[in-house]
Amino acid sequence: MLTRSTDVYVPLEERTAIANGQVARSHPADLFLSIHANASRNPGARGIETYFLNFARSRHAEAVAARENAISPATLKDLQGLVKAIATNSKIDESRDFAASVQESMVRAARGAHSGAGSGRPHGPFYVLIGANMPSVLAEIAFLSNPEDEKRLRTAQYRDLLARSLLAGVRSYLEALNRTQLRQLTDGTPRTTVGGRGSTGAR
């Protein structure tokens, strides 16, 4: 499900609510992928980064989070609640793995199109990810402030390449998740049988 089909602004909090199935005609999602284009005062800055929710451990991550959060109505008075939300988030480990799959897929695709595709899988306190009930990541697909990145993003071919790489990252994460679950079953992890009328059950 996409949060929009036209070039309109959707508040950060509403995007998360859509993923959680809290908005009319929406259904709870299994994964939440927030797609953004980065910017910097340095026109030479470029690269691809995929973030997951946690406390920032670098000035760069803090700066990116600050820019993304600037359009949210939340203020410093909400800080205590934000800290608690991050500290109690039960999807951090899963989101980290999801971010790794998306990041690796995007970088692989971008390097095939041009050299110098940066990489990174940092984390930070992004409002749009807080409150998501599923593994969630924020993908910075390019720097609009970089002339070369901007030129590439203007082409339908490059945008399609990035879209396909995002999809491949999602699929890669789900495949890894399925392999992990299968390994847990074959290694002797207690099985859970889900059965019903006329059902043989699932293991």
N, C-alpha and C positions, 0 to 999 in steps of 0.2 A: 504494500500500500504506500502511495506517495502522499506527502503532506499537502501537495498542491500540484496543479497541472498548468498553471499560468504564472507569470512573473508578479506575484503578490507577496506581501510580507505576512508571515505567520509567526506570532509571538513564540519565543523559545519554550515557554511553559506549555503552550498549546501543542507544540510538536511532540513533547513527551507524553502529554495526555492522550494524543492520538495513538501513540504506540501502546499505551496502557489500556486502550479500549474505553477511555473515559469520555470520548466525544461522540456525538451522534453519528451513526452509520460506520463507526470504526470498531475493530475487533482487537483483542489483546494480541500483540505480536510476539514472536519467538526471539527476534533480534531487532535492534534499533541501530540504524546506520545514518548518521547526520553528515551531510556532504557540504563542505564549505570551500571557498577560495581565499587564500591567505593574502596578506599585504604587509609591507614593511617600508619604513622611511628610507631604507637602503635599497635602491633599485636593482642592485646586484644580488640581493637575497632571492633564493629560489629553492625548490625542492618539494618533496612530498612527505607529509607527516600524518600519522594516524594516532590519535589520542584516546585514552580511556580514562575513566573517572578515578582520581585520587588526588592527594595533595601534591602540588607542583614541587619539583626538586631542582629546578633550574630557573634562572631569570628569563630565559627564552620561553619556557613553558608558561611562566607567570604572565609574560607579556602577551602571548597568544590568547590565554584564557581571559585576560583583561579586555582585549579587543572584542572577543566574541561575546563576553558578558555585558559589554557596554550598552547593548540595545535591550537589555532586560530591565524591568522596573525594580528589580531587587536592589536593595541598598545595604550599607554596612550593618544596619540594624538586624538584617537577616543572617548575619555571619554565624551566630551561634547555631541556628538551625541548619545552615549549610554544612558546618563542620560535623554536626551530628549525623547528617544524612550521608556524608562521605564515609565517616568512621563505621557506620553500621551497614553500609552497602554490602550485600552478600554476593554480588556478581562481579566483584573486582577481578578475581582470578580468571573467570570465564571471559570477561571483557578484555583482559590482557591478551589472552590467547586469540580472541576474535580480532583484536587490533593487529596482532602479528600476522595473521593470515591475510588481512586486507592490505597491510603495508607491503608485505612481500609480493603480493600479486600486482599492486600498482607500480612498484618500483621496477619489477621485471618487465612489465608492459611499456613503461615510460622509457626505460633504457633501450628497449628495442626500437624506439622511435627517435630518440636523440640521446646524446651523451650528457652526463652531468646531472642526472636525476638524483636528487638528494634522498636520504632515507632517515627515518627516525620513528620511534615508537614511545614517545614520552607520555606523561600523564599530568593532569591538572584539574582544577575545580571548575568545570564547565557547567553552567546553569542548565544547558539543554540536556545534559546527561543525568543530572540529579533527579531522582524520583523515578527513573526508568526501572521497571520490574523485570527486565530481561538483560542479557549481555548487551552492552551498548558502547559504541565508539563514535568518534568524530574524525572524519577524514578531511585533511587539508590537501586538495588535489593539485594546487599550483599557487604561484604568487601573481596576483593581478598587477602588482606594482613592478613586476619584472617584464621588460619589453618582449623578451623571447617567449616567456610563458603566456603572456597576453596574446601574442600572435598565434600561438598554437591553439589556445582555447577558442579562438575565433573560427577555427575550422571544424566542420562537422565530423570529419574523419578522426581528429584527435579526441574530441568529446566522446565519440563512440568508443574509441580505444579505452578511454578511462572508465566509461560505464561498464564495458565488458570486463575490465580488470576488477572493478568493484564486485561484480557478480561472481567472478571466479574466486575472489577472496572469501565471499560468503559461502560458496560451495565447498571450498577447501576446508573452512572451519567446520562445517557440518559433517563432512566426510571424516575429519579427524575425531570429531565428537562421537560419531558412530563407531569408529574403530576402537576408541577407548571404552565405550560401553560394551562392545562385543568382547574385548579382552577381559573386562571385569567379570563377565559371565563365564567365560571359558577358564578363568583362573580360579574358579570355585567360589566366587562371590554369591551369597545367598540369592536365589532367584525369586522374583515376584511374579506370581501368576495372576493375570487379569482375565477373568472369565465372565460369562453371562449365559443367558438362555440360548442353548444351541451353539455355544462357543466351546472350542477346544482349549481356549486360553492362549496367552502370549507369554513368552519367556524372554 
